[in-house]
């Protein structure tokens, strides 16, 4: 794998950082993108066994995404894998949330994926490489209090599933990875109804899948060129499976689960 190149967005923390460490361990050269350059440079300085290009990137800005991909090609001459991992969450009822918050969710989670994919696609096609989207169980079932989040993740899944079909005869590999609850900063940085950050997570992070375990499973799925993976059994695979047959039951269970979070926006209903 010594000459292969992976581009990872949202690489400064959580699953993105864990993916960077996993790919570096396996000998891949890295292009790491995020807004927090101090964190990217810390990661770069620790991964001394491979070449790392750290790029300050706001995936909501199309030109930033183009520069990211162009810089990757300029430095390495190839892109073998693009992992669209950058994402944000939210926590507010639909009637309370400002519409600008929903737009921000779509800009980061959906449009960031579209922009990076658009500029990386021709390079991935040249290598018969892998296009990856990190979504969520919220991309399969609606999560109450997270309308913008679920909508954006459904959109990413639909987009990538369509890309897979459209380029079926080219050798392009498309993976949609849906982690369950994973111990990352995403809940701390979730947007509230007015766009402010949530801060403290309402969930026990110690009981969740680690970012490192999640990254290892995504890496294996890329190597095996799987079309989708749903991570965690109860929160992930079982929920998605049961929802196909007993959707009403899953709706009630999901509502109960989120309504019982501390300070849940659903409790007033």
N, C-alpha and C positions, 0 to 999 in steps of 0.2 A: 504493500500500500504506500510505499515511500514517496511516490510521485503524485499521488492522488490528492485532490483539493476539495475541501468542503467549505461552503459558505453558510454561516449560522447567524440569523438575526436574533435580537434579544439575548445576546450572548453574555451580558454582564452579570447575570445572576440566575439562580434557579435551574430549570431544565436546560436552558441555553448554555450556562456555564458548565454544567455537568456533561453535556454533549461535547463541548470543546475539550474537556479533560479526557473523555472517553476516546474521541477520535485521535487526539494527540498520543494517547497511550498506544493506540493501534498504528501509529506512524503516519497519519495523514497530515498534510499541511493545511493550515487553517486561515480562513478569512472571517474575522469576528466583527459583528456589527451591533452597535447599541448607541444610545445617547450619552451614557455615562462613561466617558473616555478614561477617567481615573481607574475605574474598575476593570475596564478592558485591558489597560496597560499592566495592571497588577496580574491579571491572568496571563498575559503575554510573557511577562518576566518570569513566571513560574514554569511555563511550558517550553523548556529549553531544548527539548529533544527534536523539535520540528520547527519549521518556519511558520511564523504567525504574522498576519497583517491585521492590525486593529484599526477599524474605521468608525469614526463618529458618524452615526446614521440615524436620521429620523425617518422611519419607514412611511410616515404620512406624507412625506414630500417626495414626489416622483423623481425629481432631479437627484436627490440623495441616493435613491435606489439605483439609478443609472450609474452614478459615480461609483457606488459600491461595486457593482458588477464590472464596470470598466476597469477599476483599480485591481480587482482580482485577476482579470485577464492580463492586464499589463504586467503584474508581478509574476504570475504563475503560468500564464498561457493556456489555462484550461480551468473548467469547473466540472467536477464529477458529481457533486451532490449540492443541492440547495435545500436548506432546512428553514422554512418559514416558521419561526418560533416566537417572534416578537408578539406580545399580546398584553392586554389589560382587561380587568374585570370591573364589575359594578355591583352595587347593593342598594337598591331602592325600588319602591313600587312604581309601576308605570305612571300612575296618575300624579305622582310627586316629582318624578325625575324631569330635569330640564332636557329639552330635546337636543341641545348642544352636547350633552353627555352621550346620548345615543349615537350622534354623528361621530363623536370622538372614538367610541368603541368600533364603529364601522371603519373609520379612517385607519386605525392602527391594525385591527385584527384582519379585516377583509382587504381593504385597499393596499395595505402594506404587503400582503401576500400577492395581490395582483401585480403591483408595480415590480417587485423583485422577480417574480416569475416571468413577466414580460421581457425583461432585459437579460435574464439568464437563460431563457428557453433555447435559443439557437446554439448556445454553448453546451447545454445539457444534451441536445439532440446530436451534436457532433460526437459526444462521448458515450451516447446511449446511457446517460447517467440517470440519477434519481432526483425527482422533485418531491419534496416532503412538506406536509402541512401538519403542524401540531395544533390540534383543536381541543376537544374536551368532550366529556359525556354530555355536556350542554349543547353539543352539536348534533346529538341524536334525540334528546328529549328536552322539553322546555323547562328551564329552571326558574321558579318564581322569584321575583325580586331581582332578576338578572335578564330582563327582556333584551337589552342591547347586546349583552354578552352571548346569550344563546343564539340570537338572530345572526350575529356576526360569524359564529362558529358553524351554524347551519350553512351560511353563505359560502364559507371557505370549503366545506365538505362538498357542496354542490359544484363549486368552481373546479376543484381538483378532480372530482369524479368525471366531470365533463372533459377536462383536459386529457385524462387517461383514455377516454373513448376517442377523442378527436385525433390523438397521436398514437393510436393503437398499433399501427403498422410501422412505426419508426424505431422501436426498441426503447423508447422512453419508459422509465419506471416511475410510477406515481404511488406514493404511500400517504395515507391519511392516518395519523396517529392520534388516538383519543385517550389521554390519561384520565384516571379518576382523580379524586382529591390527592394532591401531591404537596409535600411540605416545601413550599417556596414563598417568595415575598408577594405573590400575586394578590392574596387577600388583603395584606397590609396596604397595598397600593391601589386597591379597588376604589372606584369613584362612587361617592355618595350622590344623593339627588341633586346637589348644587355643584357637583364637579370637584368637591374637596376630597382628599384622601381619607380612607377609612381609618388607617393607622393600626389599631390593634385588631388581630384576627378574631372572629367569633368562634373559631373551631380549634380543637386540640390537634396541633400540628404533629405531635409525637406519635399519633396513631395513624398517620398517613404514609403512603409510599414515599420513599426518599427520592430526591431528584436524581441521585446517582443510579438507583435501581431503574427508574424510568428511562434514563438515558441509555443504559445498557440494553434494555429491551428494544428501544427505538433503533439503536445501532444494529442489533441482530436482525431486526425486520428489514432494514435497508440492505444489509448484506444478502439476505435471503429473498430480496425483491418482493416482499409481500405487498398486497394492495391496501390492507388496513390492519390495524391492531387496536383493540380496546383493552385498556389496562385496568387492573384490579378486578377481582372476581365479583364480589357482591355489589359494590358501587358502580362497577363498569359493565362487565359482560352480562351478569345476571339481570341487571336493570334494563339494559337494551334489549335482551332476549324477551324478558317478560312483557316489556312495553309493546312488543309486536302482537301479543295475543291478548293481554289484559291491560289495555291502555288506561282505562278508568282507574283500575287499582293502583297503577304506578303513579298516576296523577295525585291520588290521595296520599300515598306514601311520601312522595316528593314534597307535597305541600306540608304535610305534618313535620317532615325532617327540617325544612327551612323555617317553618313557623316557630319551631322550638329553639332556634338559635338565640343567643343573647341579643336583645334589642332588635329583634327581627322586624323588618318593615311590614310583615304579613300579619302580625298579631292583632292589628286593629280591625281586620276583616271578619 
